[in-house]
Amino acid sequence: MAVTSDKIENLMLEHLKRFQATLDRVENKLTEMTGRIANLEGGQASIISHLGHLASADATQQLSTDHLNARLDRIERRLELTN
């Protein structure tokens, strides 16, 4: 049974179609993964920004506490409450 060039051509076309289908699946998965990574990066940026705001609020609170401590020290000195 001889293999004709038409059969070889059809076999090659079938293989190419399978390769193309596989490539299409890989490209779709890559696109999906790229989108997911972009979402993760956006979330990470949001977390970093939030941490910056928390650090700023913490610094503001510490400054306020320092001012209150200074006032309390002055009051204690005036009233001669310190040892």
PDB file of N, CA, C and O in Angstrom:
ATOM      1  N   MET A   1       0.844  -1.177   0.000  1.00  0.00           N
ATOM      2  CA  MET A   1       0.000   0.000   0.000  1.00  0.00           C
ATOM      3  C   MET A   1       0.891   1.242   0.000  1.00  0.00           C
ATOM      4  O   MET A   1       1.601   1.508   0.970  1.00  0.00           O
ATOM      5  N   ALA A   2       0.846   1.956  -1.040  1.00  0.00           N
ATOM      6  CA  ALA A   2       1.697   3.125  -1.219  1.00  0.00           C
ATOM      7  C   ALA A   2       1.026   4.348  -0.604  1.00  0.00           C
ATOM      8  O   ALA A   2      -0.193   4.512  -0.669  1.00  0.00           O
ATOM      9  N   VAL A   3       1.851   5.196  -0.009  1.00  0.00           N
ATOM     10  CA  VAL A   3       1.360   6.440   0.572  1.00  0.00           C
ATOM     11  C   VAL A   3       1.474   7.505  -0.504  1.00  0.00           C
ATOM     12  O   VAL A   3       2.553   7.765  -1.037  1.00  0.00           O
ATOM     13  N   THR A   4       0.360   8.104  -0.803  1.00  0.00           N
ATOM     14  CA  THR A   4       0.360   9.128  -1.853  1.00  0.00           C
ATOM     15  C   THR A   4       0.707  10.480  -1.265  1.00  0.00           C
ATOM     16  O   THR A   4       0.622  10.687  -0.054  1.00  0.00           O
ATOM     17  N   SER A   5       1.091  11.385  -2.121  1.00  0.00           N
ATOM     18  CA  SER A   5       1.442  12.734  -1.659  1.00  0.00           C
ATOM     19  C   SER A   5       0.227  13.441  -1.068  1.00  0.00           C
ATOM     20  O   SER A   5       0.383  14.278  -0.179  1.00  0.00           O
ATOM     21  N   ASP A   6      -0.982  13.127  -1.540  1.00  0.00           N
ATOM     22  CA  ASP A   6      -2.200  13.722  -0.964  1.00  0.00           C
ATOM     23  C   ASP A   6      -2.369  13.295   0.487  1.00  0.00           C
ATOM     24  O   ASP A   6      -2.740  14.098   1.343  1.00  0.00           O
ATOM     25  N   LYS A   7      -2.093  12.015   0.754  1.00  0.00           N
ATOM     26  CA  LYS A   7      -2.219  11.529   2.134  1.00  0.00           C
ATOM     27  C   LYS A   7      -1.174  12.193   3.035  1.00  0.00           C
ATOM     28  O   LYS A   7      -1.465  12.562   4.173  1.00  0.00           O
ATOM     29  N   ILE A   8       0.020  12.336   2.519  1.00  0.00           N
ATOM     30  CA  ILE A   8       1.082  12.988   3.295  1.00  0.00           C
ATOM     31  C   ILE A   8       0.710  14.443   3.558  1.00  0.00           C
ATOM     32  O   ILE A   8       0.890  14.951   4.665  1.00  0.00           O
ATOM     33  N   GLU A   9       0.195  15.101   2.540  1.00  0.00           N
ATOM     34  CA  GLU A   9      -0.213  16.501   2.687  1.00  0.00           C
ATOM     35  C   GLU A   9      -1.331  16.627   3.710  1.00  0.00           C
ATOM     36  O   GLU A   9      -1.301  17.525   4.551  1.00  0.00           O
ATOM     37  N   ASN A  10      -2.319  15.737   3.648  1.00  0.00           N
ATOM     38  CA  ASN A  10      -3.423  15.764   4.615  1.00  0.00           C
ATOM     39  C   ASN A  10      -2.918  15.497   6.036  1.00  0.00           C
ATOM     40  O   ASN A  10      -3.373  16.121   6.995  1.00  0.00           O
ATOM     41  N   LEU A  11      -1.977  14.565   6.157  1.00  0.00           N
ATOM     42  CA  LEU A  11      -1.401  14.259   7.464  1.00  0.00           C
ATOM     43  C   LEU A  11      -0.659  15.475   8.024  1.00  0.00           C
ATOM     44  O   LEU A  11      -0.773  15.802   9.206  1.00  0.00           O
ATOM     45  N   MET A  12       0.094  16.128   7.156  1.00  0.00           N
ATOM     46  CA  MET A  12       0.816  17.331   7.585  1.00  0.00           C
ATOM     47  C   MET A  12      -0.167  18.432   8.000  1.00  0.00           C
ATOM     48  O   MET A  12       0.049  19.119   8.999  1.00  0.00           O
ATOM     49  N   LEU A  13      -1.244  18.594   7.230  1.00  0.00           N
ATOM     50  CA  LEU A  13      -2.243  19.607   7.572  1.00  0.00           C
ATOM     51  C   LEU A  13      -2.896  19.299   8.912  1.00  0.00           C
ATOM     52  O   LEU A  13      -3.134  20.209   9.706  1.00  0.00           O
ATOM     53  N   GLU A  14      -3.185  18.046   9.170  1.00  0.00           N
ATOM     54  CA  GLU A  14      -3.775  17.656  10.458  1.00  0.00           C
ATOM     55  C   GLU A  14      -2.824  17.976  11.609  1.00  0.00           C
ATOM     56  O   GLU A  14      -3.252  18.479  12.648  1.00  0.00           O
ATOM     57  N   HIS A  15      -1.559  17.690  11.428  1.00  0.00           N
ATOM     58  CA  HIS A  15      -0.573  18.001  12.463  1.00  0.00           C
ATOM     59  C   HIS A  15      -0.469  19.506  12.671  1.00  0.00           C
ATOM     60  O   HIS A  15      -0.402  19.973  13.808  1.00  0.00           O
ATOM     61  N   LEU A  16      -0.457  20.259  11.593  1.00  0.00           N
ATOM     62  CA  LEU A  16      -0.389  21.717  11.709  1.00  0.00           C
ATOM     63  C   LEU A  16      -1.619  22.279  12.411  1.00  0.00           C
ATOM     64  O   LEU A  16      -1.515  23.219  13.199  1.00  0.00           O
ATOM     65  N   LYS A  17      -2.782  21.701  12.123  1.00  0.00           N
ATOM     66  CA  LYS A  17      -4.014  22.144  12.801  1.00  0.00           C
ATOM     67  C   LYS A  17      -3.935  21.867  14.296  1.00  0.00           C
ATOM     68  O   LYS A  17      -4.355  22.691  15.107  1.00  0.00           O
ATOM     69  N   ARG A  18      -3.395  20.706  14.660  1.00  0.00           N
ATOM     70  CA  ARG A  18      -3.251  20.370  16.078  1.00  0.00           C
ATOM     71  C   ARG A  18      -2.260  21.327  16.750  1.00  0.00           C
ATOM     72  O   ARG A  18      -2.502  21.807  17.858  1.00  0.00           O
ATOM     73  N   PHE A  19      -1.148  21.594  16.070  1.00  0.00           N
ATOM     74  CA  PHE A  19      -0.173  22.544  16.616  1.00  0.00           C
ATOM     75  C   PHE A  19      -0.801  23.921  16.796  1.00  0.00           C
ATOM     76  O   PHE A  19      -0.583  24.583  17.811  1.00  0.00           O
ATOM     77  N   GLN A  20      -1.576  24.342  15.812  1.00  0.00           N
ATOM     78  CA  GLN A  20      -2.224  25.651  15.890  1.00  0.00           C
ATOM     79  C   GLN A  20      -3.226  25.693  17.038  1.00  0.00           C
ATOM     80  O   GLN A  20      -3.301  26.690  17.755  1.00  0.00           O
ATOM     81  N   ALA A  21      -3.988  24.633  17.217  1.00  0.00           N
ATOM     82  CA  ALA A  21      -4.957  24.580  18.320  1.00  0.00           C
ATOM     83  C   ALA A  21      -4.231  24.654  19.662  1.00  0.00           C
ATOM     84  O   ALA A  21      -4.675  25.348  20.577  1.00  0.00           O
ATOM     85  N   THR A  22      -3.123  23.942  19.774  1.00  0.00           N
ATOM     86  CA  THR A  22      -2.343  23.978  21.006  1.00  0.00           C
ATOM     87  C   THR A  22      -1.776  25.374  21.236  1.00  0.00           C
ATOM     88  O   THR A  22      -1.811  25.891  22.352  1.00  0.00           O
ATOM     89  N   LEU A  23      -1.260  25.972  20.186  1.00  0.00           N
ATOM     90  CA  LEU A  23      -0.718  27.320  20.281  1.00  0.00           C
ATOM     91  C   LEU A  23      -1.802  28.308  20.697  1.00  0.00           C
ATOM     92  O   LEU A  23      -1.551  29.194  21.514  1.00  0.00           O
ATOM     93  N   ASP A  24      -2.998  28.166  20.147  1.00  0.00           N
ATOM     94  CA  ASP A  24      -4.120  29.039  20.515  1.00  0.00           C
ATOM     95  C   ASP A  24      -4.445  28.908  22.006  1.00  0.00           C
ATOM     96  O   ASP A  24      -4.694  29.908  22.679  1.00  0.00           O
ATOM     97  N   ARG A  25      -4.442  27.671  22.519  1.00  0.00           N
ATOM     98  CA  ARG A  25      -4.712  27.462  23.947  1.00  0.00           C
ATOM     99  C   ARG A  25      -3.621  28.104  24.808  1.00  0.00           C
ATOM    100  O   ARG A  25      -3.911  28.716  25.836  1.00  0.00           O
ATOM    101  N   VAL A  26      -2.379  27.958  24.382  1.00  0.00           N
ATOM    102  CA  VAL A  26      -1.261  28.547  25.127  1.00  0.00           C
ATOM    103  C   VAL A  26      -1.368  30.071  25.112  1.00  0.00           C
ATOM    104  O   VAL A  26      -1.158  30.714  26.140  1.00  0.00           O
ATOM    105  N   GLU A  27      -1.688  30.645  23.975  1.00  0.00           N
ATOM    106  CA  GLU A  27      -1.836  32.108  23.880  1.00  0.00           C
ATOM    107  C   GLU A  27      -2.980  32.603  24.763  1.00  0.00           C
ATOM    108  O   GLU A  27      -2.849  33.629  25.429  1.00  0.00           O
ATOM    109  N   ASN A  28      -4.095  31.881  24.770  1.00  0.00           N
ATOM    110  CA  ASN A  28      -5.230  32.275  25.613  1.00  0.00           C
ATOM    111  C   ASN A  28      -4.845  32.211  27.091  1.00  0.00           C
ATOM    112  O   ASN A  28      -5.188  33.101  27.870  1.00  0.00           O
ATOM    113  N   LYS A  29      -4.139  31.163  27.462  1.00  0.00           N
ATOM    114  CA  LYS A  29      -3.708  31.016  28.855  1.00  0.00           C
ATOM    115  C   LYS A  29      -2.726  32.129  29.227  1.00  0.00           C
ATOM    116  O   LYS A  29      -2.795  32.676  30.328  1.00  0.00           O
ATOM    117  N   LEU A  30      -1.826  32.462  28.323  1.00  0.00           N
ATOM    118  CA  LEU A  30      -0.862  33.537  28.563  1.00  0.00           C
ATOM    119  C   LEU A  30      -1.579  34.871  28.745  1.00  0.00           C
ATOM    120  O   LEU A  30      -1.223  35.656  29.624  1.00  0.00           O
ATOM    121  N   THR A  31      -2.571  35.123  27.928  1.00  0.00           N
ATOM    122  CA  THR A  31      -3.354  36.350  28.050  1.00  0.00           C
ATOM    123  C   THR A  31      -4.056  36.401  29.405  1.00  0.00           C
ATOM    124  O   THR A  31      -4.070  37.439  30.067  1.00  0.00           O
ATOM    125  N   GLU A  32      -4.634  35.276  29.809  1.00  0.00           N
ATOM    126  CA  GLU A  32      -5.304  35.192  31.105  1.00  0.00           C
ATOM    127  C   GLU A  32      -4.312  35.445  32.243  1.00  0.00           C
ATOM    128  O   GLU A  32      -4.606  36.195  33.174  1.00  0.00           O
ATOM    129  N   MET A  33      -3.150  34.822  32.164  1.00  0.00           N
ATOM    130  CA  MET A  33      -2.140  34.977  33.217  1.00  0.00           C
ATOM    131  C   MET A  33      -1.623  36.414  33.271  1.00  0.00           C
ATOM    132  O   MET A  33      -1.382  36.947  34.354  1.00  0.00           O
ATOM    133  N   THR A  34      -1.454  37.031  32.122  1.00  0.00           N
ATOM    134  CA  THR A  34      -1.000  38.416  32.074  1.00  0.00           C
ATOM    135  C   THR A  34      -2.009  39.328  32.771  1.00  0.00           C
ATOM    136  O   THR A  34      -1.630  40.234  33.513  1.00  0.00           O
ATOM    137  N   GLY A  35      -3.282  39.082  32.529  1.00  0.00           N
ATOM    138  CA  GLY A  35      -4.328  39.861  33.202  1.00  0.00           C
ATOM    139  C   GLY A  35      -4.324  39.649  34.701  1.00  0.00           C
ATOM    140  O   GLY A  35      -4.488  40.597  35.470  1.00  0.00           O
ATOM    141  N   ARG A  36      -4.136  38.412  35.116  1.00  0.00           N
ATOM    142  CA  ARG A  36      -4.106  38.116  36.547  1.00  0.00           C
ATOM    143  C   ARG A  36      -2.903  38.768  37.217  1.00  0.00           C
ATOM    144  O   ARG A  36      -3.016  39.273  38.334  1.00  0.00           O
ATOM    145  N   ILE A  37      -1.764  38.762  36.552  1.00  0.00           N
ATOM    146  CA  ILE A  37      -0.569  39.403  37.111  1.00  0.00           C
ATOM    147  C   ILE A  37      -0.792  40.915  37.227  1.00  0.00           C
ATOM    148  O   ILE A  37      -0.393  41.530  38.215  1.00  0.00           O
ATOM    149  N   ALA A  38      -1.424  41.501  36.223  1.00  0.00           N
ATOM    150  CA  ALA A  38      -1.720  42.941  36.274  1.00  0.00           C
ATOM    151  C   ALA A  38      -2.630  43.251  37.461  1.00  0.00           C
ATOM    152  O   ALA A  38      -2.438  44.261  38.139  1.00  0.00           O
ATOM    153  N   ASN A  39      -3.613  42.398  37.717  1.00  0.00           N
ATOM    154  CA  ASN A  39      -4.497  42.588  38.870  1.00  0.00           C
ATOM    155  C   ASN A  39      -3.712  42.480  40.176  1.00  0.00           C
ATOM    156  O   ASN A  39      -3.928  43.268  41.097  1.00  0.00           O
ATOM    157  N   LEU A  40      -2.814  41.519  40.259  1.00  0.00           N
ATOM    158  CA  LEU A  40      -1.992  41.363  41.458  1.00  0.00           C
ATOM    159  C   LEU A  40      -1.109  42.586  41.684  1.00  0.00           C
ATOM    160  O   LEU A  40      -0.968  43.057  42.812  1.00  0.00           O
ATOM    161  N   GLU A  41      -0.517  43.096  40.607  1.00  0.00           N
ATOM    162  CA  GLU A  41       0.330  44.283  40.723  1.00  0.00           C
ATOM    163  C   GLU A  41      -0.485  45.488  41.176  1.00  0.00           C
ATOM    164  O   GLU A  41      -0.013  46.291  41.980  1.00  0.00           O
ATOM    165  N   GLY A  42      -1.698  45.618  40.667  1.00  0.00           N
ATOM    166  CA  GLY A  42      -2.570  46.710  41.099  1.00  0.00           C
ATOM    167  C   GLY A  42      -2.922  46.594  42.573  1.00  0.00           C
ATOM    168  O   GLY A  42      -2.928  47.589  43.298  1.00  0.00           O
ATOM    169  N   GLY A  43      -3.213  45.380  43.011  1.00  0.00           N
ATOM    170  CA  GLY A  43      -3.503  45.152  44.425  1.00  0.00           C
ATOM    171  C   GLY A  43      -2.306  45.456  45.305  1.00  0.00           C
ATOM    172  O   GLY A  43      -2.444  46.042  46.378  1.00  0.00           O
ATOM    173  N   GLN A  44      -1.136  45.056  44.846  1.00  0.00           N
ATOM    174  CA  GLN A  44       0.093  45.318  45.601  1.00  0.00           C
ATOM    175  C   GLN A  44       0.325  46.826  45.719  1.00  0.00           C
ATOM    176  O   GLN A  44       0.689  47.314  46.789  1.00  0.00           O
ATOM    177  N   ALA A  45       0.120  47.554  44.642  1.00  0.00           N
ATOM    178  CA  ALA A  45       0.290  49.010  44.668  1.00  0.00           C
ATOM    179  C   ALA A  45      -0.697  49.639  45.656  1.00  0.00           C
ATOM    180  O   ALA A  45      -0.351  50.581  46.370  1.00  0.00           O
ATOM    181  N   SER A  46      -1.908  49.122  45.693  1.00  0.00           N
ATOM    182  CA  SER A  46      -2.916  49.638  46.619  1.00  0.00           C
ATOM    183  C   SER A  46      -2.504  49.386  48.064  1.00  0.00           C
ATOM    184  O   SER A  46      -2.666  50.255  48.922  1.00  0.00           O
ATOM    185  N   ILE A  47      -1.973  48.199  48.332  1.00  0.00           N
ATOM    186  CA  ILE A  47      -1.519  47.868  49.687  1.00  0.00           C
ATOM    187  C   ILE A  47      -0.367  48.784  50.097  1.00  0.00           C
ATOM    188  O   ILE A  47      -0.346  49.296  51.216  1.00  0.00           O
ATOM    189  N   ILE A  48       0.581  48.988  49.199  1.00  0.00           N
ATOM    190  CA  ILE A  48       1.727  49.857  49.493  1.00  0.00           C
ATOM    191  C   ILE A  48       1.254  51.277  49.793  1.00  0.00           C
ATOM    192  O   ILE A  48       1.747  51.922  50.719  1.00  0.00           O
ATOM    193  N   SER A  49       0.300  51.755  49.008  1.00  0.00           N
ATOM    194  CA  SER A  49      -0.247  53.092  49.232  1.00  0.00           C
ATOM    195  C   SER A  49      -0.929  53.170  50.598  1.00  0.00           C
ATOM    196  O   SER A  49      -0.754  54.139  51.337  1.00  0.00           O
ATOM    197  N   HIS A  50      -1.700  52.145  50.920  1.00  0.00           N
ATOM    198  CA  HIS A  50      -2.407  52.108  52.205  1.00  0.00           C
ATOM    199  C   HIS A  50      -1.401  52.100  53.366  1.00  0.00           C
ATOM    200  O   HIS A  50      -1.599  52.786  54.368  1.00  0.00           O
ATOM    201  N   LEU A  51      -0.332  51.328  53.224  1.00  0.00           N
ATOM    202  CA  LEU A  51       0.701  51.301  54.263  1.00  0.00           C
ATOM    203  C   LEU A  51       1.345  52.669  54.445  1.00  0.00           C
ATOM    204  O   LEU A  51       1.665  53.062  55.566  1.00  0.00           O
ATOM    205  N   GLY A  52       1.534  53.390  53.352  1.00  0.00           N
ATOM    206  CA  GLY A  52       2.073  54.746  53.437  1.00  0.00           C
ATOM    207  C   GLY A  52       1.152  55.668  54.216  1.00  0.00           C
ATOM    208  O   GLY A  52       1.611  56.475  55.025  1.00  0.00           O
ATOM    209  N   HIS A  53      -0.153  55.548  53.971  1.00  0.00           N
ATOM    210  CA  HIS A  53      -1.118  56.371  54.707  1.00  0.00           C
ATOM    211  C   HIS A  53      -1.121  56.009  56.188  1.00  0.00           C
ATOM    212  O   HIS A  53      -1.218  56.886  57.046  1.00  0.00           O
ATOM    213  N   LEU A  54      -1.014  54.710  56.487  1.00  0.00           N
ATOM    214  CA  LEU A  54      -0.972  54.287  57.887  1.00  0.00           C
ATOM    215  C   LEU A  54       0.274  54.824  58.590  1.00  0.00           C
ATOM    216  O   LEU A  54       0.205  55.253  59.741  1.00  0.00           O
ATOM    217  N   ALA A  55       1.404  54.799  57.901  1.00  0.00           N
ATOM    218  CA  ALA A  55       2.643  55.320  58.484  1.00  0.00           C
ATOM    219  C   ALA A  55       2.518  56.812  58.739  1.00  0.00           C
ATOM    220  O   ALA A  55       2.991  57.314  59.759  1.00  0.00           O
ATOM    221  N   SER A  56       1.888  57.517  57.823  1.00  0.00           N
ATOM    222  CA  SER A  56       1.692  58.963  57.992  1.00  0.00           C
ATOM    223  C   SER A  56       0.783  59.244  59.193  1.00  0.00           C
ATOM    224  O   SER A  56       1.062  60.136  59.994  1.00  0.00           O
ATOM    225  N   ALA A  57      -0.297  58.484  59.310  1.00  0.00           N
ATOM    226  CA  ALA A  57      -1.212  58.661  60.445  1.00  0.00           C
ATOM    227  C   ALA A  57      -0.506  58.336  61.756  1.00  0.00           C
ATOM    228  O   ALA A  57      -0.715  59.016  62.761  1.00  0.00           O
ATOM    229  N   ASP A  58       0.320  57.310  61.750  1.00  0.00           N
ATOM    230  CA  ASP A  58       1.074  56.939  62.948  1.00  0.00           C
ATOM    231  C   ASP A  58       2.032  58.059  63.341  1.00  0.00           C
ATOM    232  O   ASP A  58       2.149  58.384  64.523  1.00  0.00           O
ATOM    233  N   ALA A  59       2.716  58.651  62.366  1.00  0.00           N
ATOM    234  CA  ALA A  59       3.646  59.750  62.651  1.00  0.00           C
ATOM    235  C   ALA A  59       2.896  60.951  63.223  1.00  0.00           C
ATOM    236  O   ALA A  59       3.375  61.601  64.152  1.00  0.00           O
ATOM    237  N   THR A  60       1.738  61.240  62.674  1.00  0.00           N
ATOM    238  CA  THR A  60       0.928  62.356  63.169  1.00  0.00           C
ATOM    239  C   THR A  60       0.497  62.119  64.609  1.00  0.00           C
ATOM    240  O   THR A  60       0.540  63.032  65.434  1.00  0.00           O
ATOM    241  N   GLN A  61       0.084  60.901  64.907  1.00  0.00           N
ATOM    242  CA  GLN A  61      -0.318  60.558  66.269  1.00  0.00           C
ATOM    243  C   GLN A  61       0.863  60.653  67.235  1.00  0.00           C
ATOM    244  O   GLN A  61       0.715  61.143  68.354  1.00  0.00           O
ATOM    245  N   GLN A  62       2.012  60.193  66.806  1.00  0.00           N
ATOM    246  CA  GLN A  62       3.198  60.262  67.659  1.00  0.00           C
ATOM    247  C   GLN A  62       3.575  61.711  67.950  1.00  0.00           C
ATOM    248  O   GLN A  62       3.960  62.042  69.071  1.00  0.00           O
ATOM    249  N   LEU A  63       3.465  62.567  66.950  1.00  0.00           N
ATOM    250  CA  LEU A  63       3.757  63.990  67.138  1.00  0.00           C
ATOM    251  C   LEU A  63       2.799  64.605  68.148  1.00  0.00           C
ATOM    252  O   LEU A  63       3.208  65.380  69.012  1.00  0.00           O
ATOM    253  N   SER A  64       1.528  64.257  68.032  1.00  0.00           N
ATOM    254  CA  SER A  64       0.522  64.761  68.971  1.00  0.00           C
ATOM    255  C   SER A  64       0.814  64.278  70.390  1.00  0.00           C
ATOM    256  O   SER A  64       0.699  65.048  71.344  1.00  0.00           O
ATOM    257  N   THR A  65       1.187  63.022  70.531  1.00  0.00           N
ATOM    258  CA  THR A  65       1.539  62.471  71.851  1.00  0.00           C
ATOM    259  C   THR A  65       2.754  63.181  72.422  1.00  0.00           C
ATOM    260  O   THR A  65       2.793  63.482  73.615  1.00  0.00           O
ATOM    261  N   ASP A  66       3.743  63.450  71.585  1.00  0.00           N
ATOM    262  CA  ASP A  66       4.942  64.162  72.038  1.00  0.00           C
ATOM    263  C   ASP A  66       4.588  65.560  72.552  1.00  0.00           C
ATOM    264  O   ASP A  66       5.129  65.997  73.568  1.00  0.00           O
ATOM    265  N   HIS A  67       3.690  66.261  71.864  1.00  0.00           N
ATOM    266  CA  HIS A  67       3.265  67.597  72.298  1.00  0.00           C
ATOM    267  C   HIS A  67       2.532  67.516  73.639  1.00  0.00           C
ATOM    268  O   HIS A  67       2.750  68.351  74.517  1.00  0.00           O
ATOM    269  N   LEU A  68       1.677  66.526  73.794  1.00  0.00           N
ATOM    270  CA  LEU A  68       0.953  66.363  75.053  1.00  0.00           C
ATOM    271  C   LEU A  68       1.925  66.062  76.200  1.00  0.00           C
ATOM    272  O   LEU A  68       1.768  66.583  77.304  1.00  0.00           O
ATOM    273  N   ASN A  69       2.916  65.229  75.937  1.00  0.00           N
ATOM    274  CA  ASN A  69       3.910  64.925  76.971  1.00  0.00           C
ATOM    275  C   ASN A  69       4.692  66.179  77.365  1.00  0.00           C
ATOM    276  O   ASN A  69       4.977  66.392  78.543  1.00  0.00           O
ATOM    277  N   ALA A  70       5.033  66.999  76.385  1.00  0.00           N
ATOM    278  CA  ALA A  70       5.757  68.238  76.673  1.00  0.00           C
ATOM    279  C   ALA A  70       4.900  69.172  77.521  1.00  0.00           C
ATOM    280  O   ALA A  70       5.398  69.781  78.468  1.00  0.00           O
ATOM    281  N   ARG A  71       3.626  69.287  77.192  1.00  0.00           N
ATOM    282  CA  ARG A  71       2.711  70.136  77.977  1.00  0.00           C
ATOM    283  C   ARG A  71       2.567  69.605  79.399  1.00  0.00           C
ATOM    284  O   ARG A  71       2.577  70.371  80.362  1.00  0.00           O
ATOM    285  N   LEU A  72       2.433  68.295  79.518  1.00  0.00           N
ATOM    286  CA  LEU A  72       2.293  67.684  80.836  1.00  0.00           C
ATOM    287  C   LEU A  72       3.545  67.929  81.683  1.00  0.00           C
ATOM    288  O   LEU A  72       3.448  68.200  82.880  1.00  0.00           O
ATOM    289  N   ASP A  73       4.705  67.832  81.061  1.00  0.00           N
ATOM    290  CA  ASP A  73       5.963  68.108  81.777  1.00  0.00           C
ATOM    291  C   ASP A  73       5.997  69.560  82.273  1.00  0.00           C
ATOM    292  O   ASP A  73       6.395  69.811  83.410  1.00  0.00           O
ATOM    293  N   ARG A  74       5.587  70.513  81.435  1.00  0.00           N
ATOM    294  CA  ARG A  74       5.572  71.925  81.842  1.00  0.00           C
ATOM    295  C   ARG A  74       4.600  72.157  83.000  1.00  0.00           C
ATOM    296  O   ARG A  74       4.912  72.882  83.944  1.00  0.00           O
ATOM    297  N   ILE A  75       3.431  71.541  82.922  1.00  0.00           N
ATOM    298  CA  ILE A  75       2.427  71.693  83.984  1.00  0.00           C
ATOM    299  C   ILE A  75       2.958  71.128  85.294  1.00  0.00           C
ATOM    300  O   ILE A  75       2.815  71.751  86.345  1.00  0.00           O
ATOM    301  N   GLU A  76       3.575  69.943  85.234  1.00  0.00           N
ATOM    302  CA  GLU A  76       4.122  69.325  86.438  1.00  0.00           C
ATOM    303  C   GLU A  76       5.228  70.199  87.045  1.00  0.00           C
ATOM    304  O   GLU A  76       5.319  70.318  88.267  1.00  0.00           O
ATOM    305  N   ARG A  77       6.058  70.805  86.207  1.00  0.00           N
ATOM    306  CA  ARG A  77       7.114  71.682  86.715  1.00  0.00           C
ATOM    307  C   ARG A  77       6.519  72.923  87.402  1.00  0.00           C
ATOM    308  O   ARG A  77       6.976  73.327  88.471  1.00  0.00           O
ATOM    309  N   ARG A  78       5.499  73.519  86.775  1.00  0.00           N
ATOM    310  CA  ARG A  78       4.865  74.710  87.355  1.00  0.00           C
ATOM    311  C   ARG A  78       4.219  74.392  88.693  1.00  0.00           C
ATOM    312  O   ARG A  78       4.286  75.187  89.631  1.00  0.00           O
ATOM    313  N   LEU A  79       3.594  73.229  88.773  1.00  0.00           N
ATOM    314  CA  LEU A  79       2.930  72.852  90.008  1.00  0.00           C
ATOM    315  C   LEU A  79       3.883  72.176  90.988  1.00  0.00           C
ATOM    316  O   LEU A  79       3.490  71.769  92.082  1.00  0.00           O
ATOM    317  N   GLU A  80       5.127  72.067  90.579  1.00  0.00           N
ATOM    318  CA  GLU A  80       6.177  71.452  91.383  1.00  0.00           C
ATOM    319  C   GLU A  80       5.778  70.035  91.801  1.00  0.00           C
ATOM    320  O   GLU A  80       5.918  69.652  92.963  1.00  0.00           O
ATOM    321  N   LEU A  81       5.276  69.259  90.822  1.00  0.00           N
ATOM    322  CA  LEU A  81       4.858  67.889  91.082  1.00  0.00           C
ATOM    323  C   LEU A  81       5.941  66.882  90.750  1.00  0.00           C
ATOM    324  O   LEU A  81       5.786  65.691  91.022  1.00  0.00           O
ATOM    325  N   THR A  82       7.024  67.342  90.172  1.00  0.00           N
ATOM    326  CA  THR A  82       8.107  66.411  89.802  1.00  0.00           C
ATOM    327  C   THR A  82       9.047  66.259  90.972  1.00  0.00           C
ATOM    328  O   THR A  82       9.149  67.136  91.830  1.00  0.00           O
ATOM    329  N   ASN A  83       9.739  65.124  90.993  1.00  0.00           N
ATOM    330  CA  ASN A  83      10.675  64.838  92.088  1.00  0.00           C
ATOM    331  C   ASN A  83      11.957  65.555  91.925  1.00  0.00           C
ATOM    332  O   ASN A  83      12.850  65.421  92.761  1.00  0.00           O
TER     333      ASN A  83
END
